[in-house]
Amino acid sequence: MKQWYETLFDNYGKKYDQEAYTKGTTGECDFIEQEIGPQEKLKILDIGCGTGRHSIELSKRGYHVTGIDLSESQLKRAREKANENSLDIVFLQEDARQLNFKNIFDVVIMICEGAFPLMETDQMNYKILGNAAKALKRGGKFIFTTLNALFPIFNSVDEFYKKTYQEGNAFMINHRFDLMTFREYDTIIIEDDDGNRKKLNCNERYYAPCEIKWLLETLHFQNIEIFAAQLGNFSRNDPLTINDHEMLVIAHKTS
């Protein structure tokens, strides 16, 4: 039986690229480039690459990028866009919980909840972090975003989605945040690339900053820094607050 996130991304490549939260790619890659430097020989792994928006932008800048995703539909769109831009990018259908990469990449990115924290158990989410760590070379950098558990404790998720909704995009209803598990339960309604309407019950795990720091420390990361993740405008000048829906995490692998 397919999980909700598998059904969500099936035949959803073109419509996905029209979603409001995909419009910050250039600015987000500007930040990534600032963090890692313009070194064309660097190898980057994009976990949960979706339609390849970050992979493609970083490839245009000269980096060697491998994008992995669970959805073949999303990857098909990514390959189409790479071909349109005459870019040589490796896109692989892989489950982030079962990656076999070891000490290969200089940088791992995981932006916009492409894989983590969509999984149905905390153990699965942790496995993804562990596989990212294994994929990195010693001294490599891990840059990712995830949901900030401080936000729904102090703010209305329902109001947040109403403010950020744009006509034609996916919308979410029936929100419920469980304080015991830090999981948000809701119903997402979308139209796929053929105009078929989907209504899915989904849930995502929000993380407290201290949880992320501890989880990464158990995987031998150090210099763990957490900031607010502003769409298209990642910056070290934005400290994380209770009003930020997402957080930006930067960490270095030590061994």
C-alpha positions, 0 to 999 in steps of 0.5 A, a space after each residue: 500500500 502506498 504512503 500518502 507522500 508516494 501518492 501525492 507526488 505521482 503525476 505531479 511534476 509540472 504542477 509541483 513546479 507551479 507551487 509557491 514554495 518552489 519559487 525561491 530556488 535561485 536565492 536558496 542556491 545563492 546561499 548554498 554556494 556561499 556556504 560551500 564556495 564556487 568549487 566546480 569539483 565538489 560533488 553534491 547529493 540532493 536528497 529528495 530532489 523532486 523535479 530537480 530544481 536545486 540540482 539543476 540550478 547548482 549544476 548550471 553553476 558548475 557543480 557535479 550533482 546527483 539527485 535522488 528521489 522516491 518518485 519516478 514521476 518527479 524524476 521524469 520531470 527533473 530529467 526533462 528539465 535537465 535535458 532542456 538545459 543541456 545539463 548532465 545530471 545523475 537522477 536516481 530513483 532511490 529511497 533515502 532510508 536505504 541509500 548505499 553511498 559511503 564517503 562520496 560527496 562533499 556536500 549533501 542538501 535536503 531542501 523543502 522537506 523532500 524526504 525528511 521529515 515526511 516519513 511515518 516514524 521517527 526511526 525512518 526520519 533518523 535513518 535518512 539523517 544517518 544515510 546523509 552522514 554516510 554519504 558525506 566525506 569526512 569534513 563534508 557539509 550537510 545543509 537542510 531544512 525542516 519543520 520547526 516545532 516551535 511554530 505550531 506551539 505558538 502559532 496557528 498552522 491553519 492561519 499560516 496556510 491561509 496566508 501562504 495559499 495561492 490560487 491553483 496551488 495545493 491547499 490543506 484543511 483539517 489541521 491538528 498538531 499533536 503535542 505528544 508526537 510533534 506531528 501535524 495531521 491534515 488533509 491536502 487537496 491537489 490537482 495532478 498534471 492531468 487535472 485529477 483531484 486528489 484528497 490525501 490524509 497526511 502527516 509530517 513530523 516537526 522537530 524542536 531545534 534541540 532535537 535536531 542538534 542532538 540527532 546530528 551529534 549522535 551521527 558525528 556532526 559538529 558545528 551544528 547551526 540552526 537559522 530561520 529558513 526564509 523562502 528564497 532568502 536563506 541567511 545566517 543573519 536570521 535567527 530562528 524564532 517561534 514565528 518561523 515555520 521552517 528552520 535551516 540547519 548547517 552541520 559538518 561531518 567529523 568522521 
